[in-house]
Amino acid sequence: MTIESQDDGEGRYLGDRRLSELMTVPVPPTTPEEQERHRIYCYLLLYLLNEHWNPYKYGCEGEYPWAEGTNARRSTYLGHNIAAIAVSPTGRIVDFDFNHNELFNSSAEHAEARLLRRLFALGKQFAERLDREYIEEEFNKMQSGIELDPTAGSETHHKWWYRSENTMSRTHFGRTLARITIYTSLESCAQCSGMMALGAVEKVVYLQADPGQNHIGAILFNLNGGNTAFKSPLPVPASEYGVAEYTALSHAYSKYLKQIQSSRVKSFYKMGDENILPSSSLTTFLCTSAAKKILQSAAYKFSREKEYPVGLPFPLGSRLQYGDWQPSPTALTNREVWGAAELFAQGTLRYGRRGTPHRS
């Protein structure tokens, strides 16, 4: 299958590109320092998933044979085990949210969508904070003799924020999430990918591929690339940053699919005379003990960091090798990012109930 050539009215063409090409996005090379930084956020997300994990897809009553031997908070089912966090350009963790389809009787309450709506709701105050960080970065670059970002120019903060003529008619709120990175536990769907494009999110890192979404994020990135008003975020599998759980989850899901094809497959849920067999959906797989064990192992890697105040060991059994590294003069160092991640994790457990709105 190919995409037909289309003139967009300005002499540009999509060209005859195979669909397989559109489904692939080459990830720019990253330094070991950058990879270590991304792993911190990925393992924070895995930790949150483990702590809030819930197998009770059909309610807390009844039996769940596929989740036997696991520990979970006994509560009514609030939504799928899918979560996302947002990180600012300087490395600060802004917010998190979970999928809450069941809670709101909606198939659109995805983790990324909920998180993006929360970020938009933070409004001008949040946007100005991000812009201030951005302007500070540019000023420090200028002081260091580094070439400024051409999109910043010499405008004041006020002019930069309200500029619309030079941003292809993008209104000020369309810049709210510019240079934000979203970390999500499951590859984004068309809805969430589209919302991230409308918010100008820079990058989305996902911890597990979703075969059912057909790499829609990559397709949108390739089609909406270049100098467009609503460029889609760069989709990056967490394996690019050395997160072993990406492969582990994919293998476990493949094994699960083979198991449920058996003629003697066990029930997923039993309640009296009700007997529900497991489905091939990823959301059902994420309610199984196989998925929980991977999350629990990742959470263990994250929580073990508390034992070392200096020279923190980090995921994959190694210590933070680049604790003092920072991508810009105003950004947090990797060690500071780790400290912020630990505090954020503690805060979400203390104040952020999974199924209710939480404080920003």
Secondary structure as UniProt FT lines:
FT   STRAND          2..3
FT   STRAND          17..18
FT   HELIX           19..22
FT   HELIX           32..51
FT   TURN            57..58
FT   HELIX           65..67
FT   TURN            68..69
FT   STRAND          83..87
FT   TURN            89..90
FT   STRAND          93..98
FT   HELIX           101..104
FT   HELIX           111..143
FT   TURN            144..145
FT   TURN            150..154
FT   HELIX           157..162
FT   HELIX           165..167
FT   TURN            168..169
FT   HELIX           172..175
FT   TURN            176..179
FT   STRAND          181..184
FT   HELIX           190..198
FT   TURN            199..200
FT   STRAND          203..206
FT   HELIX           211..213
FT   TURN            214..215
FT   HELIX           216..223
FT   TURN            229..230
FT   STRAND          234..237
FT   HELIX           238..241
FT   HELIX           245..260
FT   TURN            263..264
FT   STRAND          269..271
FT   TURN            272..273
FT   STRAND          274..276
FT   HELIX           282..285
FT   TURN            286..287
FT   HELIX           289..303
FT   HELIX           304..307
FT   STRAND          313..314
FT   TURN            315..317
FT   STRAND          318..319
FT   TURN            323..324
FT   TURN            329..330
FT   HELIX           334..351
FT   TURN            354..355
//
